């Protein structure tokens, strides 16, 4: 893999520019300030101030102008604070990417990528631009940021990947095809920035009220002027009286009261983790009658979690106390313990602690992350467990076998046999695991019945198996792998992919059990929806997920009742 040359990169940078999404041109401070006066009420107040100065009422005129200016500055300050908060929320860190240029692998800032660049992707890496897969080793991409769907999408060669999505599993090379504003994310950003803000209901009502006051004031002033003339008052005194009346009609305190009220609402919303960019948008929240919400990441945590466990024809909740914190990584007799050990060792994912959030996050496949969270909740130290087992062989997940297997050797002597055991662990689709396990037809029927039940509830099901193996089986397989890797190796400097032939680890296994995994609902959702309903607001979920999955989340959160009709299509 050669990649682009430095000369080509220089040309393309000049031709295409940087790999950044162009921000909407920011308005100047003065323009933002004058926008605060872009309403009929403020114009009416300015007119009243001018008339006050004309009448010699300098104090009144000055007070009105002062109120208008302070009101504008206060609104500008509140909106600037909201913009600053949004700026902090944006990911401002510079993303580094590994790219092949001049036949060498180098690391660069993602903004310097150009179309034609050959980029290396691996677990946890954010895709820096749109591209097409050149080489795929079990590459799976989490596209929830773009599509809202939780489960990773398998990417084969020539398939597209999109900027801003995350590599959930595997690795591979991608040829960049689109950068910056031309990416899918760039197009979405452009479409959003081109939408013009319309007047809010409150702004419309205030405009109508101001026009009514203005027209009413003019009509009354004319009537007073005419009546004064009929009573013998001179033209100038009658004019001064009518103008004074017109100024008195204008409610100069209304803008300040309105701004302060909206600012209080804005502050309360911020306390509820909702940032409002425009002060005038606050009032619209009071007239909402329907909320249309997505499922993934909104009603749910966007974090895969184990809901139930099936072992020895019994279903356990995740609260079942079946693992001793002292067991560490040693082989135990319990299928539940072996299943949990399987989830730790037959996995490429890991958990990382995010100090900014004060919580653990998954680096890798979210489904594998759910198994690690289960082990962590049961008091197991994942890193300690992995240190007690040595990875001997691995067969990655693929779309044909629909399963992943590893061969491991325990680094702790088995007390009973005084040997370091060799074990294979496999996990994958239930039908695939059942095919490699020694089971009676009756046992398989019970397993399939449980799989069907979970599927109707919209849960993702993973099955597990294991077997003890002999060291000579591993040696024979490794000799085959060495021969294969010499001819089929895909390499580039420090990166090497070696396909492994390990069929022996996926046969004659012992069935351990299954887990049902779901994108867990947020704990606060049920109360929030109940409050919305009490306020007369209807909440509707719109999702591209499976109908049963949507129904399960809807019932749990209180959106619908069990058996309610769901609209699909």
DRENRO-467634 format. One record per residue (C-alpha): residue number from 1; residue in three letters; x, y, z. Coordinates in nm, 4 decimals, decimal comma. Each point is the difference from the previous one (the first is absolute). Layout:
BEGIN
   seq   type          X          Y          Z
   NUM    ala          X          Y          Z
...
***
This chain:
BEGIN
   seq   type          X          Y          Z
     1    unk     0,0000     0,0000     0,0000
     2    unk     0,1694     0,3138    -0,1229
     3    unk    -0,2475     0,2765     0,0759
     4    unk     0,0346     0,3508    -0,1429
     5    unk     0,3310     0,1756    -0,0540
     6    unk     0,0896     0,3254     0,1769
     7    unk    -0,0287     0,1825    -0,3338
     8    unk    -0,3539    -0,1328    -0,0557
     9    unk    -0,1013     0,0969     0,3539
    10    unk     0,1283     0,3551    -0,0547
    11    unk    -0,1987     0,0270    -0,3248
    12    unk    -0,3191    -0,1377     0,1557
    13    unk     0,0253     0,2291     0,3039
    14    unk     0,0093     0,2966    -0,2377
    15    unk    -0,2847    -0,1441    -0,2080
    16    unk    -0,2362    -0,1263     0,2737
    17    unk     0,1044     0,1926     0,3115
    18    unk     0,0023    -0,1272     0,3583
    19    unk    -0,2138    -0,2823     0,1354
    20    unk    -0,2152     0,2249     0,2187
    21    unk    -0,3669     0,0940    -0,0058
    22    unk    -0,0327     0,3704    -0,0772
    23    unk    -0,1738     0,1819     0,2810
    24    unk    -0,2767     0,2438    -0,0793
    25    unk     0,1381     0,3525    -0,0246
    26    unk    -0,0288     0,1545     0,3430
    27    unk    -0,1891     0,3242     0,0422
    28    unk     0,1866     0,2999     0,1353
    29    unk    -0,0629     0,1284     0,3519
    30    unk    -0,1731     0,3124    -0,1344
    31    unk    -0,2293    -0,2021    -0,2284
    32    unk    -0,0966    -0,2320     0,2867
    33    unk    -0,0607     0,3058     0,2208
    34    unk    -0,2265     0,1726    -0,2543
    35    unk    -0,1887    -0,3280    -0,0546
    36    unk    -0,1239     0,0354     0,3582
    37    unk    -0,1983     0,3062    -0,1163
    38    unk    -0,1514    -0,1753    -0,3021
    39    unk    -0,3567     0,0075     0,1306
    40    unk    -0,2879     0,2448    -0,0279
    41    unk    -0,0223     0,0665     0,3747
    42    unk     0,3613     0,1184     0,0240
    43    unk    -0,0459     0,2200    -0,3089
    44    unk    -0,3108     0,1487     0,1616
    45    unk     0,1982     0,0718     0,3182
    46    unk     0,2775     0,1698    -0,1990
    47    unk    -0,2687     0,2100    -0,1718
    48    unk    -0,1446     0,0928     0,3403
    49    unk     0,3463     0,1022     0,1229
    50    unk     0,0520     0,2253    -0,3037
    51    unk    -0,3381     0,1636     0,0606
    52    unk     0,0914     0,0485     0,3693
    53    unk     0,3197     0,1808    -0,0995
    54    unk    -0,2033     0,2077    -0,2472
    55    unk    -0,2373     0,0993     0,2802
    56    unk     0,2905     0,0958     0,2238
    57    unk    -0,0514    -0,2992     0,2326
    58    unk     0,3699    -0,0891    -0,0021
    59    unk    -0,0187    -0,2147     0,3145
    60    unk    -0,2865    -0,2145    -0,1346
    61    unk     0,1689    -0,0354    -0,3374
    62    unk     0,3302    -0,0957     0,1606
    63    unk    -0,1677    -0,2589     0,2248
    64    unk    -0,1780    -0,1625    -0,2948
    65    unk     0,3222    -0,0142    -0,2060
    66    unk     0,1865    -0,1386     0,3035
    67    unk    -0,2601    -0,2751     0,0463
    68    unk     0,0222    -0,0927    -0,3694
    69    unk     0,3832    -0,0178     0,0035
    70    unk     0,0197    -0,1959     0,3283
    71    unk    -0,2657    -0,2404    -0,1252
    72    unk     0,2004    -0,0584    -0,3201
    73    unk     0,3269    -0,0532     0,1883
    74    unk    -0,1638    -0,2441     0,2424
    75    unk    -0,1490    -0,2076    -0,2834
    76    unk     0,3345     0,0017    -0,1820
    77    unk     0,1805    -0,1166     0,3166
    78    unk    -0,2391    -0,2908     0,0578
    79    unk     0,0287    -0,1213    -0,3603
    80    unk     0,3802     0,0347     0,0086
    81    unk     0,0089    -0,2196     0,3129
    82    unk    -0,2054    -0,2671    -0,1760
    83    unk     0,2281     0,0106    -0,3056
    84    unk     0,3049    -0,0386     0,2237
    85    unk    -0,1565    -0,3018     0,1716
    86    unk    -0,0661    -0,1615    -0,3378
    87    unk     0,3561     0,0711    -0,1053
    88    unk     0,1291    -0,1828     0,3077
    89    unk    -0,2260    -0,2956    -0,0795
    90    unk     0,1523    -0,0393    -0,3460
    91    unk     0,2933    -0,2338    -0,0310
    92    unk     0,2872     0,2410    -0,0451
    93    unk     0,2819    -0,2556     0,0263
    94    unk     0,2167    -0,0578    -0,3043
    95    unk    -0,0551    -0,3493    -0,1423
    96    unk     0,3110    -0,1902    -0,1036
    97    unk    -0,0181    -0,2625    -0,2766
    98    unk     0,2390    -0,2627    -0,1335
    99    unk     0,0478     0,0369    -0,3746
   100    unk     0,2201    -0,1586    -0,2661
   101    unk     0,2008     0,2570    -0,1992
   102    unk     0,3136    -0,0517    -0,2061
   103    unk    -0,0270    -0,3726     0,0851
   104    unk     0,0387     0,0779     0,3710
   105    unk    -0,2435     0,0069     0,2869
   106    unk    -0,0129     0,3406     0,1704
   107    unk    -0,2291     0,1746     0,2478
   108    unk    -0,1565     0,3348    -0,0950
   109    unk    -0,2784     0,2348     0,1098
   110    unk    -0,3251    -0,1075    -0,1651
   111    unk    -0,0516     0,3499    -0,1437
   112    unk     0,2910    -0,0610    -0,2402
   113    unk    -0,1635    -0,3034    -0,1632
   114    unk    -0,0692     0,0203    -0,3727
   115    unk    -0,2053    -0,2146    -0,2416
   116    unk     0,2042    -0,3066    -0,0948
   117    unk     0,1714    -0,0350     0,3383
   118    unk     0,0270    -0,3545     0,1342
   119    unk    -0,1027     0,0057     0,3673
   120    unk     0,0383    -0,2799     0,2547
   121    unk    -0,2973    -0,0542     0,2311
   122    unk    -0,0222    -0,2109     0,3145
   123    unk    -0,2250    -0,0397     0,3028
   124    unk    -0,0991     0,3243     0,1703
   125    unk     0,1191     0,2261    -0,2836
   126    unk    -0,2349     0,2666    -0,1353
   127    unk    -0,0303    -0,0113    -0,3791
   128    unk     0,1582     0,3316    -0,1100
   129    unk    -0,1705     0,0390    -0,3405
   130    unk    -0,2252    -0,1853    -0,2450
   131    unk     0,1686    -0,2842    -0,1830
   132    unk    -0,0126    -0,3521    -0,1413
   133    unk     0,1381    -0,3099     0,1675
   134    unk     0,3149    -0,1260    -0,1728
   135    unk     0,0824    -0,2828     0,2440
   136    unk    -0,2248    -0,1328     0,2755
   137    unk     0,0882    -0,2288     0,2873
   138    unk    -0,3369    -0,0496     0,1738
   139    unk    -0,0581     0,3754    -0,0221
   140    unk    -0,3171     0,1205     0,1719
   141    unk    -0,1022     0,3653     0,0294
   142    unk    -0,2304     0,1537     0,2597
   143    unk    -0,2076     0,2468    -0,2057
   144    unk    -0,2299     0,1125     0,2836
   145    unk     0,1278     0,3596    -0,0277
   146    unk    -0,1278     0,0072    -0,3593
   147    unk    -0,2976    -0,2380    -0,0021
   148    unk    -0,0952    -0,0313     0,3671
   149    unk     0,0246    -0,3795    -0,0072
   150    unk     0,1918    -0,1689     0,2834
   151    unk     0,1352    -0,3149    -0,1611
   152    unk     0,3206     0,0118    -0,2067
   153    unk    -0,0136    -0,0456    -0,3779
   154    unk     0,2305    -0,2559    -0,1629
   155    unk     0,2151     0,1615    -0,2706
   156    unk     0,1346    -0,2129    -0,2837
   157    unk     0,2430     0,1148    -0,2689
   158    unk    -0,1297     0,2774    -0,2309
   159    unk    -0,2721     0,0991     0,2491
   160    unk    -0,0271     0,3600     0,1187
   161    unk     0,0967     0,1367     0,3401
   162    unk    -0,1022     0,3420     0,1245
   163    unk     0,1680     0,2816     0,1874
   164    unk    -0,0776     0,0214     0,3723
   165    unk    -0,0901    -0,3681     0,0430
   166    unk     0,2020    -0,2273     0,2318
   167    unk     0,1802    -0,3268    -0,0720
   168    unk    -0,1667    -0,2481     0,2361
   169    unk     0,1932    -0,3095    -0,0978
   170    unk     0,2727    -0,1262    -0,2282
   171    unk     0,2392     0,1997    -0,2137
   172    unk     0,0695     0,0900    -0,3584
   173    unk     0,1058     0,2556    -0,2568
   174    unk    -0,2250     0,2655    -0,1489
   175    unk     0,0588     0,2160    -0,3078
   176    unk    -0,1299     0,3514     0,0663
   177    unk    -0,2509     0,1179    -0,2619
   178    unk    -0,1556     0,3125     0,1539
   179    unk     0,1235     0,2496     0,2577
   180    unk    -0,1337     0,2985     0,1939
   181    unk    -0,3241     0,1515    -0,1276
   182    unk    -0,0415    -0,2759    -0,2611
   183    unk    -0,0385    -0,2761     0,2606
   184    unk    -0,3421    -0,1158     0,1214
   185    unk     0,0536     0,1863     0,3275
   186    unk     0,1064     0,3081    -0,1933
   187    unk    -0,3181    -0,0076    -0,2084
   188    unk    -0,2156    -0,0358     0,3116
   189    unk     0,1823     0,2921     0,1652
   190    unk    -0,0500     0,2154    -0,3113
   191    unk    -0,3725    -0,0819    -0,0188
   192    unk    -0,0469     0,0872     0,3666
   193    unk     0,1872     0,3300    -0,0303
   194    unk    -0,2089     0,1074    -0,3018
   195    unk    -0,3281    -0,0197     0,1944
   196    unk    -0,1241     0,3495     0,0822
   197    unk    -0,1436     0,0696     0,3429
   198    unk    -0,3685     0,0909    -0,0065
   199    unk    -0,1826     0,2174     0,2502
   200    unk    -0,1086    -0,1799     0,3161
   201    unk    -0,3660     0,0113     0,1154
   202    unk     0,0919     0,2497     0,2751
   203    unk     0,1770     0,2256    -0,2493
   204    unk    -0,3074    -0,0099    -0,2250
   205    unk    -0,2325     0,0803     0,2900
   206    unk     0,2238     0,2857     0,1153
   207    unk     0,0129     0,1371    -0,3546
   208    unk    -0,3811    -0,0077    -0,0182
   209    unk    -0,0293     0,1632     0,3458
   210    unk     0,2520     0,2705    -0,0912
   211    unk    -0,1798     0,0787    -0,3260
   212    unk    -0,3285     0,0194     0,1883
   213    unk     0,1542     0,2340     0,2609
   214    unk     0,1681     0,2088    -0,2693
   215    unk    -0,3085     0,0360    -0,2172
   216    unk    -0,2213     0,0532     0,3062
   217    unk     0,2362     0,2669     0,1319
   218    unk     0,0005     0,1825    -0,3333
   219    unk    -0,3818    -0,0136    -0,0282
   220    unk    -0,0485     0,1242     0,3586
   221    unk     0,2602     0,2752    -0,0522
   222    unk    -0,1821     0,1181    -0,3134
   223    unk    -0,3323     0,0012     0,1851
   224    unk     0,1535     0,2005     0,2887
   225    unk     0,1609     0,2394    -0,2513
   226    unk    -0,3324     0,0602    -0,1797
   227    unk    -0,1992     0,0383     0,3255
   228    unk     0,2616     0,2452     0,1353
   229    unk    -0,0299     0,2119    -0,3136
   230    unk    -0,3817    -0,0025     0,0221
   231    unk     0,0255     0,1238     0,3605
   232    unk     0,2091     0,2961    -0,1160
   233    unk     0,3469    -0,1274     0,0918
   234    unk     0,2801     0,1224    -0,2273
   235    unk     0,1585    -0,2254    -0,2602
   236    unk     0,3375    -0,0394     0,1741
   237    unk    -0,1363    -0,0664     0,3534
   238    unk    -0,2495    -0,2499    -0,1498
   239    unk     0,2837    -0,1720    -0,1902
   240    unk     0,2188    -0,0235     0,3137
   241    unk    -0,2905    -0,1495     0,1973
   242    unk    -0,0741    -0,2642    -0,2624
   243    unk     0,3695    -0,0947    -0,0366
   244    unk     0,0393    -0,0257     0,3797
   245    unk    -0,2980    -0,2345     0,0077
   246    unk     0,1526    -0,2156    -0,2771
   247    unk     0,3253    -0,0321     0,1983
   248    unk    -0,1874    -0,0854     0,3214
   249    unk    -0,1848    -0,2848    -0,1732
   250    unk     0,3256    -0,1824    -0,0853
   251    unk     0,0820    -0,2707     0,2654
   252    unk     0,3725     0,0691     0,0358
   253    unk     0,0400    -0,2559     0,2807
   254    unk    -0,1380    -0,2927    -0,2042
   255    unk     0,3247    -0,0948    -0,1858
   256    unk     0,1996    -0,0075     0,3251
   257    unk    -0,2635    -0,2109     0,1772
   258    unk    -0,0176    -0,2402    -0,2949
   259    unk     0,3806    -0,0351    -0,0273
   260    unk     0,0452    -0,0629     0,3734
   261    unk    -0,2807    -0,2582    -0,0002
   262    unk     0,1505    -0,1870    -0,2966
   263    unk     0,3468     0,0186     0,1569
   264    unk    -0,1314    -0,1651     0,3165
   265    unk    -0,1497    -0,2758    -0,2154
   266    unk     0,3286    -0,0351    -0,1873
   267    unk     0,1911    -0,0430     0,3266
   268    unk    -0,2450    -0,2618     0,1253
   269    unk     0,0299    -0,1908    -0,3285
   270    unk     0,3791     0,0027     0,0328
   271    unk    -0,0419    -0,1531     0,3454
   272    unk    -0,1961    -0,2810    -0,1680
   273    unk     0,2877    -0,0644    -0,2463
   274    unk    -0,1701     0,1794    -0,2912
   275    unk     0,1889     0,2830    -0,1692
   276    unk    -0,2172     0,2590    -0,1769
   277    unk     0,1844     0,2014    -0,2635
   278    unk    -0,2667     0,2646    -0,0631
   279    unk    -0,1641     0,1765     0,2918
   280    unk    -0,3241     0,0362    -0,1970
   281    unk    -0,0234    -0,3779    -0,0488
   282    unk    -0,0767    -0,0549     0,3704
   283    unk    -0,3637     0,1055    -0,0310
   284    unk    -0,0712    -0,2572    -0,2737
   285    unk     0,0627    -0,2799     0,2498
   286    unk    -0,3126     0,1032     0,1857
   287    unk    -0,2230    -0,0693    -0,3007
   288    unk     0,1340    -0,3466    -0,0892
   289    unk    -0,2730    -0,2626    -0,0403
   290    unk     0,2056    -0,2827    -0,1536
   291    unk     0,3594    -0,1216     0,0359
   292    unk     0,1394    -0,2280    -0,2736
   293    unk     0,3069    -0,1794     0,1320
   294    unk     0,2570    -0,2469    -0,1281
   295    unk     0,0674    -0,3198     0,1941
   296    unk     0,3748    -0,0601    -0,0072
   297    unk     0,1893     0,2301     0,2348
   298    unk    -0,3133     0,1987     0,0882
   299    unk    -0,2382    -0,2422     0,1670
   300    unk     0,2824    -0,2495     0,0410
   301    unk     0,3550     0,0283     0,1325
   302    unk     0,1563    -0,0944    -0,3384
   303    unk     0,1932    -0,2574     0,2030
   304    unk    -0,0547    -0,3709    -0,0509
   305    unk    -0,0798    -0,1828     0,3256
   306    unk    -0,0755    -0,3603     0,0895
   307    unk    -0,3639    -0,0321     0,1027
   308    unk    -0,0389    -0,3747     0,0626
   309    unk     0,2141    -0,3157     0,0037
   310    unk    -0,1057    -0,3517    -0,1048
   311    unk     0,1976    -0,2858     0,1572
   312    unk    -0,0979    -0,3648     0,0605
   313    unk    -0,3573     0,0681    -0,1218
   314    unk    -0,0434     0,2812     0,2538
   315    unk    -0,0281     0,3743    -0,0587
   316    unk     0,1811     0,2303     0,2443
   317    unk    -0,0170     0,3751     0,0376
   318    unk     0,3318     0,1843     0,0016
   319    unk    -0,0400     0,0493     0,3738
   320    unk     0,0591    -0,3711     0,0632
   321    unk     0,2919    -0,0509     0,2402
   322    unk     0,1961    -0,2659    -0,1857
   323    unk     0,3603     0,1231    -0,0062
   324    unk     0,2383     0,0324     0,2886
   325    unk     0,2216     0,3074    -0,0092
   326    unk     0,2824    -0,2219     0,1257
   327    unk    -0,0221    -0,2406    -0,2946
   328    unk     0,2006     0,2367    -0,2240
   329    unk     0,0740    -0,1806    -0,3268
   330    unk     0,0313    -0,3577     0,1212
   331    unk    -0,2029    -0,2654    -0,1729
   332    unk    -0,3152    -0,0755     0,1996
   333    unk    -0,2495    -0,2824    -0,0303
   334    unk    -0,3120     0,2195    -0,0251
   335    unk    -0,1280     0,0588    -0,3577
   336    unk    -0,0953     0,3533     0,1062
   337    unk     0,3566     0,0705     0,1055
   338    unk     0,1387    -0,1559    -0,3178
   339    unk    -0,2426     0,2063    -0,2080
   340    unk     0,1215     0,3204     0,1646
   341    unk     0,3626    -0,1066    -0,0460
   342    unk    -0,0815    -0,0683    -0,3666
   343    unk    -0,1353     0,3548    -0,0358
   344    unk     0,3289     0,1420     0,1320
   345    unk     0,2480    -0,2170    -0,1916
   346    unk    -0,1867    -0,0503    -0,3293
   347    unk    -0,0100     0,3738    -0,0620
   348    unk     0,2060     0,2774    -0,1548
   349    unk    -0,1841     0,2781     0,1834
   350    unk     0,1147     0,1714     0,3177
   351    unk    -0,1377     0,2460     0,2546
   352    unk     0,1611     0,3409     0,0460
   353    unk    -0,0735     0,2482     0,2764
   354    unk    -0,0957     0,3460    -0,1312
   355    unk     0,0950     0,2501     0,2714
   356    unk    -0,1963     0,2838    -0,1639
   357    unk    -0,3231    -0,2011     0,0294
   358    unk     0,0913    -0,1931     0,3141
   359    unk    -0,1087    -0,3261    -0,1622
   360    unk     0,1251    -0,3027    -0,1925
   361    unk    -0,0210    -0,0133    -0,3784
   362    unk     0,0422    -0,2821    -0,2517
   363    unk     0,2970    -0,0038    -0,2332
   364    unk    -0,1056    -0,2400    -0,2735
   365    unk    -0,3170    -0,1956    -0,0740
   366    unk    -0,2929     0,1232     0,2180
   367    unk    -0,1404    -0,3540     0,0207
   368    unk     0,3284    -0,1331     0,1390
   369    unk     0,0035     0,3019     0,2302
   370    unk    -0,3307    -0,1181     0,1495
   371    unk     0,1679    -0,3275     0,1032
   372    unk     0,2894     0,1910     0,1581
   373    unk    -0,2417     0,2217     0,1938
   374    unk    -0,1718    -0,3154     0,1269
   375    unk     0,3319    -0,1388     0,1260
   376    unk     0,0910     0,3361     0,1540
   377    unk    -0,3336     0,0210     0,1819
   378    unk     0,0699    -0,3431     0,1500
   379    unk     0,3269     0,1211     0,1497
   380    unk     0,2413    -0,1439    -0,2545
   381    unk     0,3095     0,1995    -0,0940
   382    unk     0,0097    -0,0421    -0,3770
   383    unk     0,3685     0,0807    -0,0390
   384    unk     0,0969    -0,2421     0,2781
   385    unk    -0,2040    -0,2769    -0,1607
   386    unk     0,1679     0,0541    -0,3361
   387    unk     0,3443    -0,0067     0,1624
   388    unk    -0,0730    -0,3470     0,1383
   389    unk    -0,0680    -0,1428    -0,3463
   390    unk     0,2323    -0,0035    -0,3008
   391    unk    -0,1531     0,0347    -0,3474
   392    unk     0,1259    -0,2905    -0,2138
   393    unk    -0,2201     0,0161    -0,3074
   394    unk    -0,2948     0,1999    -0,1315
   395    unk    -0,2654    -0,0331    -0,2663
   396    unk    -0,1676     0,3416    -0,0482
   397    unk    -0,3706     0,0429    -0,0618
   398    unk    -0,1059    -0,0161    -0,3640
   399    unk    -0,3310     0,0165    -0,1854
   400    unk     0,0189    -0,3674    -0,1038
   401    unk     0,0562    -0,1741     0,3356
   402    unk    -0,1684     0,2797     0,2006
   403    unk     0,2208    -0,0773     0,2978
   404    unk     0,3351     0,0816     0,1581
   405    unk     0,2337    -0,2420     0,1772
   406    unk     0,3205     0,0187     0,2007
   407    unk     0,2358    -0,2602     0,1402
   408    unk     0,1553     0,0957     0,3332
   409    unk     0,2339    -0,1533     0,2538
   410    unk    -0,0391     0,0587     0,3705
   411    unk     0,3108     0,1403     0,1661
   412    unk    -0,1136    -0,1358     0,3378
   413    unk     0,0402    -0,3714     0,0768
   414    unk    -0,3224    -0,1955     0,0245
   415    unk    -0,0040    -0,1252     0,3619
   416    unk    -0,1626    -0,3291    -0,0909
   417    unk     0,2088    -0,1006    -0,3049
   418    unk     0,3150     0,2044     0,0767
   419    unk     0,0098     0,1208    -0,3634
   420    unk    -0,0560     0,3279    -0,1795
   421    unk    -0,3256    -0,0625    -0,1911
   422    unk    -0,0548     0,0724    -0,3697
   423    unk    -0,3548     0,1140    -0,0711
   424    unk    -0,1904     0,1340    -0,2990
   425    unk    -0,2800     0,2502     0,0441
   426    unk    -0,2502     0,0818    -0,2760
   427    unk    -0,2833     0,2502    -0,0222
   428    unk    -0,2369     0,0986    -0,2784
   429    unk    -0,3440    -0,0485    -0,1513
   430    unk    -0,1977    -0,2735     0,1838
   431    unk    -0,0469    -0,2105    -0,3152
   432    unk     0,3756     0,0058    -0,0666
   433    unk     0,0946    -0,0962     0,3566
   434    unk    -0,2589    -0,2804     0,0059
   435    unk     0,1546    -0,1447    -0,3170
   436    unk     0,3386    -0,0509     0,1707
   437    unk    -0,1343    -0,1301     0,3322
   438    unk    -0,0743    -0,3556     0,1084
   439    unk    -0,3699     0,0192     0,0929
   440    unk    -0,3144    -0,2082    -0,0336
   441    unk    -0,2846     0,1207    -0,2221
   442    unk    -0,2136     0,0530     0,3098
   443    unk     0,2652     0,2275     0,1526
   444    unk     0,0288     0,1962    -0,3245
   445    unk    -0,3801     0,0457    -0,0094
   446    unk     0,0011     0,1588     0,3461
   447    unk     0,2788     0,2368    -0,1015
   448    unk    -0,1763     0,0998    -0,3240
   449    unk    -0,3242     0,0619     0,1900
   450    unk     0,1787     0,2475     0,2281
   451    unk     0,1686     0,1644    -0,3005
   452    unk    -0,3419     0,0505    -0,1634
   453    unk    -0,1413     0,1486     0,3214
   454    unk     0,2834     0,2520     0,0284
   455    unk    -0,0236     0,0825    -0,3709
   456    unk    -0,3695     0,0888     0,0445
   457    unk     0,1071     0,2425     0,2725
   458    unk     0,2455     0,1666    -0,2378
   459    unk     0,3118    -0,1202     0,1845
   460    unk     0,3335    -0,0922    -0,1583
   461    unk     0,1039    -0,3551     0,0917
   462    unk     0,3545    -0,1368     0,0333
   463    unk     0,0821    -0,3642     0,0744
   464    unk     0,3187    -0,1383     0,1609
   465    unk     0,1932    -0,3275    -0,0001
   466    unk     0,3352    -0,1380     0,1161
   467    unk     0,2131    -0,3126    -0,0027
   468    unk     0,3279    -0,1175     0,1452
   469    unk     0,2627    -0,0849    -0,2621
   470    unk     0,3427    -0,1587    -0,0209
   471    unk     0,3208     0,1901    -0,0749
   472    unk     0,0836    -0,2155    -0,3053
   473    unk    -0,3200     0,1190    -0,1737
   474    unk     0,1212     0,3581     0,0388
   475    unk     0,3474    -0,0792    -0,1340
   476    unk    -0,1436    -0,1650    -0,3135
   477    unk    -0,2295     0,2965    -0,0634
   478    unk     0,2795     0,2545     0,0475
   479    unk     0,2160    -0,1825    -0,2563
   480    unk    -0,2857     0,0315    -0,2515
   481    unk    -0,0443     0,3665     0,0907
   482    unk     0,3698     0,0719    -0,0632
   483    unk    -0,0243    -0,1469    -0,3508
   484    unk    -0,3157     0,1958    -0,0780
   485    unk     0,1328     0,3297     0,1353
   486    unk     0,3048    -0,0116    -0,2300
   487    unk    -0,2218     0,0102    -0,3078
   488    unk    -0,3055     0,1926     0,1204
   489    unk     0,1544     0,2630     0,2268
   490    unk    -0,1170     0,3575    -0,0534
   491    unk     0,2721     0,2263     0,1329
   492    unk     0,1211     0,3566     0,0066
   493    unk     0,3010     0,0709     0,2176
   494    unk    -0,1139    -0,0481     0,3611
   495    unk    -0,3526    -0,1151    -0,0863
   496    unk    -0,0466    -0,3704    -0,0817
   497    unk    -0,3185    -0,1994    -0,0452
   498    unk     0,0391    -0,3802     0,0138
   499    unk    -0,3007    -0,2191    -0,0713
   500    unk    -0,0023    -0,2941     0,2418
   501    unk    -0,1331    -0,3456    -0,0742
   502    unk    -0,1390    -0,1209     0,3324
   503    unk    -0,2912    -0,2302    -0,0869
   504    unk     0,0835    -0,2303     0,2905
   505    unk    -0,1105     0,2562     0,2558
   506    unk    -0,3550     0,0166    -0,1388
   507    unk    -0,1097    -0,3645     0,0231
   508    unk    -0,1267    -0,2446     0,2646
   509    unk    -0,0519     0,2787     0,2525
   510    unk    -0,2047     0,0138     0,3204
   511    unk    -0,2970     0,2384    -0,0036
   512    unk     0,0272     0,2536     0,2845
   513    unk    -0,3056     0,2177    -0,0469
   514    unk    -0,1248     0,3256    -0,1504
   515    unk    -0,0461     0,3644     0,0870
   516    unk    -0,2651     0,2472    -0,1131
   517    unk     0,1443     0,3444    -0,0691
   518    unk    -0,1862     0,3256    -0,0440
   519    unk     0,0638     0,3709    -0,0235
   520    unk    -0,1201     0,0715     0,3527
   521    unk    -0,2611     0,2745     0,0522
   522    unk     0,1155     0,3054     0,1907
   523    unk    -0,1210    -0,0261     0,3620
   524    unk    -0,1342     0,3572    -0,0024
   525    unk    -0,2062    -0,0463    -0,3189
   526    unk    -0,3085    -0,1531     0,1645
   527    unk    -0,0421     0,2953     0,2381
   528    unk     0,0681     0,2556    -0,2758
   529    unk    -0,2671    -0,1508    -0,2275
   530    unk    -0,2475    -0,0175     0,2893
   531    unk     0,0588     0,3719     0,0692
   532    unk    -0,0491     0,0829    -0,3685
   533    unk    -0,3297    -0,1904    -0,0064
   534    unk    -0,1210     0,1770     0,3150
   535    unk     0,0799     0,3302    -0,1728
   536    unk    -0,2181    -0,1032    -0,2941
   537    unk     0,2939    -0,0700    -0,2321
   538    unk    -0,0158    -0,3064    -0,2229
   539    unk     0,3319    -0,1844    -0,0451
   540    unk     0,0646    -0,2022    -0,3175
   541    unk     0,3028    -0,2202    -0,0719
   542    unk     0,1333    -0,0104    -0,3572
   543    unk     0,2668    -0,2631    -0,0637
   544    unk     0,1443    -0,2205    -0,2719
   545    unk     0,0454    -0,2860     0,2462
   546    unk    -0,1805    -0,3326     0,0059
   547    unk    -0,3726     0,0276     0,0828
   548    unk     0,0322    -0,2269     0,3049
   549    unk     0,2983     0,1957     0,1300
   550    unk    -0,1933     0,3253    -0,0347
   551    unk    -0,3039    -0,1542     0,1710
   552    unk     0,2082    -0,1247     0,2945
   553    unk     0,1546     0,3452     0,0553
   554    unk    -0,3397     0,1669    -0,0463
   555    unk    -0,1668    -0,2211     0,2621
   556    unk     0,2862     0,0394     0,2491
   557    unk     0,0104     0,3789    -0,0337
   558    unk    -0,3768     0,0392     0,0257
   559    unk    -0,0477     0,1244    -0,3562
   560    unk    -0,2455    -0,2796    -0,0783
   561    unk    -0,1731    -0,2897     0,1708
   562    unk     0,0688    -0,3641    -0,0764
   563    unk    -0,2015    -0,0972    -0,3072
   564    unk    -0,0440     0,3539    -0,1374
   565    unk     0,0181     0,0356    -0,3764
   566    unk     0,3336     0,1076    -0,1508
   567    unk     0,0201     0,1774    -0,3357
   568    unk     0,2623    -0,1507    -0,2331
   569    unk     0,1022     0,0640    -0,3579
***
